[in-house]
Amino acid sequence: MPTYTVLRQHLGERMYLEGEIREAAEVEVAHLIAAGVLGAPEPPPAPKPHRARKAGDA
């Protein structure tokens, strides 16, 4: 589920304060995004790179 930054305080399942992160389905909060209450979805964190094994590593 995408996460959004709360730009303005609002009441949802609970009271969300400015600066908090809210996790919700986009279809449920589209009206809040359009009204400027929530910021655009944050991109998911990049995966950590895997270390390549060298010959001889066990």
Backbone as CSV, one residue per row, in Angstrom:
resi,resn,N_x,N_y,N_z,CA_x,CA_y,CA_z,C_x,C_y,C_z
1,MET,0.847,-1.171,0.000,0.000,0.000,0.000,0.899,1.242,0.000
2,PRO,0.593,2.232,-0.833,1.446,3.419,-0.886,1.339,4.262,0.384
3,THR,2.391,5.046,0.632,2.401,5.951,1.773,2.358,7.388,1.266
4,TYR,1.721,8.249,2.039,1.535,9.651,1.679,1.980,10.527,2.843
5,THR,2.488,11.706,2.528,2.821,12.683,3.553,1.599,13.548,3.815
6,VAL,1.258,13.727,5.082,0.110,14.554,5.461,0.545,16.017,5.376
7,LEU,-0.114,16.780,4.499,0.215,18.194,4.318,-0.642,19.104,5.196
8,ARG,-1.863,18.650,5.501,-2.764,19.403,6.384,-3.447,18.423,7.330
9,GLN,-3.639,18.854,8.571,-4.303,18.021,9.572,-5.694,17.645,9.094
10,HIS,-6.064,16.380,9.306,-7.407,15.935,8.943,-7.785,14.701,9.765
11,LEU,-9.077,14.431,9.791,-9.595,13.289,10.523,-9.913,12.182,9.542
12,GLY,-9.274,11.042,9.718,-9.541,9.853,8.911,-9.951,8.750,9.862
13,GLU,-9.234,7.610,9.808,-9.475,6.574,10.808,-9.109,7.093,12.185
14,ARG,-8.219,8.074,12.209,-7.789,8.778,13.427,-7.387,10.185,12.997
15,MET,-6.967,11.017,13.938,-6.532,12.369,13.600,-5.104,12.307,13.049
16,TYR,-4.923,12.755,11.818,-3.601,12.808,11.194,-3.095,14.234,11.287
17,LEU,-1.871,14.397,11.785,-1.277,15.710,11.941,-0.303,15.984,10.800
18,GLU,-0.101,17.260,10.529,0.807,17.680,9.456,2.190,17.066,9.669
19,GLY,2.743,16.509,8.594,4.077,15.923,8.635,4.096,14.423,8.874
20,GLU,2.966,13.847,9.284,2.909,12.404,9.504,2.868,11.670,8.167
21,ILE,3.107,10.380,8.236,3.025,9.510,7.068,1.746,8.699,7.199
22,ARG,0.957,8.654,6.130,-0.287,7.885,6.135,-0.206,6.823,5.057
23,GLU,-0.564,5.613,5.402,-0.582,4.502,4.461,-2.034,4.231,4.095
24,ALA,-2.345,4.254,2.800,-3.722,4.037,2.360,-3.736,3.667,0.886
25,ALA,-4.825,3.045,0.459,-5.023,2.743,-0.956,-5.348,4.047,-1.683
26,GLU,-4.797,4.211,-2.875,-4.959,5.463,-3.619,-6.427,5.791,-3.890
27,VAL,-7.244,4.780,-4.170,-8.654,5.036,-4.465,-9.401,5.571,-3.242
28,GLU,-8.911,5.252,-2.043,-9.563,5.719,-0.821,-9.203,7.160,-0.474
29,VAL,-8.050,7.639,-0.930,-7.602,8.980,-0.551,-7.429,9.917,-1.751
30,ALA,-7.929,9.530,-2.910,-7.768,10.367,-4.112,-8.339,11.765,-3.894
31,HIS,-9.467,11.867,-3.199,-10.076,13.180,-2.941,-9.198,14.034,-2.024
32,LEU,-8.449,13.402,-1.116,-7.546,14.144,-0.228,-6.306,14.625,-0.976
33,ILE,-5.849,13.842,-1.927,-4.715,14.250,-2.758,-5.124,15.439,-3.612
34,ALA,-6.309,15.356,-4.234,-6.806,16.438,-5.091,-7.022,17.724,-4.301
35,ALA,-7.403,17.604,-3.032,-7.655,18.783,-2.196,-6.377,19.334,-1.572
36,GLY,-5.256,18.656,-1.759,-3.991,19.138,-1.209,-3.792,18.781,0.255
37,VAL,-4.556,17.830,0.755,-4.423,17.405,2.145,-3.289,16.392,2.287
38,LEU,-3.139,15.547,1.287,-2.058,14.556,1.266,-1.134,14.828,0.091
39,GLY,0.158,14.572,0.300,1.125,14.702,-0.776,1.114,13.470,-1.661
40,ALA,1.788,13.555,-2.767,1.868,12.439,-3.719,2.478,11.221,-3.042
41,PRO,2.173,10.030,-3.541,2.731,8.809,-2.936,4.254,8.835,-2.934
42,GLU,4.820,8.354,-1.845,6.269,8.269,-1.754,6.729,7.007,-2.469
43,PRO,7.847,7.075,-3.201,8.323,5.864,-3.887,8.775,4.821,-2.868
44,PRO,8.619,3.554,-3.180,9.079,2.516,-2.243,10.587,2.584,-2.095
45,PRO,11.121,2.170,-0.944,12.570,2.220,-0.760,13.288,1.318,-1.757
46,ALA,14.435,1.770,-2.194,15.225,0.993,-3.154,15.772,-0.255,-2.470
47,PRO,15.810,-1.366,-3.175,16.359,-2.580,-2.561,17.861,-2.429,-2.328
48,LYS,18.347,-3.068,-1.278,19.771,-3.007,-0.981,20.523,-3.862,-1.995
49,PRO,21.649,-3.364,-2.477,22.424,-4.167,-3.437,23.032,-5.387,-2.747
50,HIS,23.091,-6.476,-3.477,23.688,-7.700,-2.951,25.167,-7.715,-3.290
51,ARG,25.941,-8.210,-2.366,27.373,-8.308,-2.590,27.647,-9.506,-3.492
52,ALA,28.430,-9.292,-4.509,28.804,-10.385,-5.412,29.796,-11.293,-4.697
53,ARG,29.618,-12.581,-4.863,30.535,-13.530,-4.240,31.813,-13.632,-5.050
54,LYS,32.895,-13.712,-4.344,34.186,-13.903,-4.991,34.490,-15.395,-5.032
55,ALA,35.336,-15.773,-5.933,35.756,-17.176,-6.008,36.450,-17.530,-4.695
56,GLY,36.063,-18.644,-4.111,36.689,-19.076,-2.852,35.865,-18.717,-1.633
57,ASP,34.827,-17.840,-1.759,33.962,-17.539,-0.600,33.108,-18.751,-0.289
58,ALA,32.925,-19.021,0.971,32.111,-20.173,1.348,30.714,-19.773,1.693
